[in-house]
Amino acid sequence: MITDAAKRKVIALQVSWAALFLWVARHPFRGRFLLLFTGASMWVGNALTSVSLWRFGHGSTGVVVLNLIVGTTIAGLFAVAYVVGGLLVV
């Protein structure tokens, strides 16, 4: 069961990410470092979720490995976007 406090924290986090991404949309190359921060934090969250699933018996090893592969792929795409954004800045 998700508590009301947890729901409020999730809503606050989503609103803050939305505000951050709106700023980056207006100034795309000044905030490209946020891609690395976002990708890294997504990967860490994904890895912690995978370990939690495995540790408490809610997921098999295959599910955990697949979750880590997908998380690593998405974080890698963020890193590629960071590099490509750096190449586009003159």
Secondary structure, 3 states (H helix, E strand, C coil): CCCHHHHHHHHHHHHHHHHHHHHHHHCCCCCCHHHHHHHHHHHHHHHHHHHHHHHCCCCCHHHHHHHHHHHHHHHHHHHHHHHHHHHHCC
